[in-house]
Amino acid sequence: MGGLSLVDGWLPIVLLAVGGIALFGLLTRWGRGAVVTVVLAVLVAALAYAGLNPLLVDALDLLPEPLPRQVLIWIALGLGGVVLAVGSLFGTRPGRKVLALVCGLLVLVSAASQINVYFQQYPTVSALAGTGDERSFAGGHGAPSRPMTTPVASRWRGPATAPSSIESAPIPGTVSGFTARDAQLYLPAAYNSPNAPLLPVLVLVAGQPGGPEDWVVGGTLQALMDDVAERHGGLAPVTVVVDPNGADGNNTMCMDSDIAKADTYLSVDVPRWIQANLGVDSNHAHWSFGGWSFGGTCALQMATRHPDLYPNFVDLAGEREPAISADRTQTIRIAFHGDTAAFDALTPLTLLAQRRYPGVWGYFACGGEEQEVGAWQTEVSTAAQRAGMTVRTQVVPGQGHSWGVPHASLPPAMDFLGPRLGLTAPNAR
């Protein structure tokens, strides 16, 4: 039951059908006030569809980019169903009241299910229930980190004798002073085995709002990275999902600014902790930084500001530049006390225009249905190529701004970066 899919298969279809029947049941109420209720429901739904993005993006600055049209439709239908249910509580018999409440709840569940189908935040019932088997990190395999000059594919042939694991660990902001939520660690089967090699490193960041656990739940990180290992003879990078925001509602833009020293956290505290605690290949030529949405923007920032630390990156549906608000002036006022030059000096497009990056490799991906993000990807990847980076791009057909993009693109990104990370031996075909 826990493995039952919430994004494809029969269950979302059944929930959609049940929600449609419930909505029809709410619309069949006759009697006093019925017409008024329907009119109010339509007005509320229309207002939500037309007004949510202006409210959340422009007026309140709660989101840096608009909600997709499909999501707005389901939010509008869900709110319309609530209005119909509430209206049915007045002037009706007790049985009708109970039926209205049940139908209203079913409409909400159906709408929420379809929103989840779009974003793929909770892929299974167990993910929604939070019944994973995450455990606290108890220590590495014992071997100290050291820089390796040869790829791990030429140093290890396996076999792995233990399964991969997801574990959590705090990474303190010793230098930055930043307070982060616990990181999520993907430790490959090879890492957990007695004959463990020193593996390369992938640092990941989730979207915003969100946190490290999103990569484990919505991103199905363990399954994705197990797939990477299967494609590379049992080898995958030790993956550390870090938190540069500190809370769901925070947005540091992965920068050192008036908000926080998030860049120092990611470029000093995080790599030092990984090398001191995990027992990995500390040769940064074998390290990469990746992320989804906000995290993709962050990945390109790390590669352009710290190519010595993260010379390989994966930008999955990132923005053209970091942002707190859709209003660029507001972003700069909040984070850089209005100093546009200070902000511009740290953005990827500025750095790509000013510097050369012949030693950096980058992988970009976005959904085929997200036109604005696709335009950003074209602009930024072109700038990266002009700056000397080796770049590959991917468009995932049929996907909007959802976890379906990382699901389809992270393993190919690791294939592309495999020779750089050492997952592929130099002469391997």
Secondary structure, 3 states (H helix, E strand, C coil): CCCCECCCCHHHHHHHHHHHHHHHHHHCCCCCCHHHHHHHHHHHHHHHHHHHHHHHHHHCCCCCCCCCHHHHHHHHHHHHHHHHHHHCCCCCCHHHHHHHHHHHHHHHHHHHHHHHHHHCCCCEHHHHHCCCCCEECCCCCCCCCECCCCCHHHCCCCCCCCCCEEEEECCCCCCCCCCCCCEEEEECHHHHCCCCCCCCEEEEECCCCCCCHHHHHCCCHHHHHHHHHHHCCCCCCEEEECCCCCCCCCCCCCCECCCCEHHHHHHHHHHHHHHHHCCCECCHHHEEEEEECHHHHHHHHHHHHCCCCCCEEEEECCCCCCCCCCCHHHHHHHHHCCCHHHHHCCCHHHHHHHCCCCCCEEEEEEECCCHHHHHHHHHHHHHHHHCCCEEEEEEECCCCCCCHHHHHHHHHHHHHHHHHHCCCCCCCC
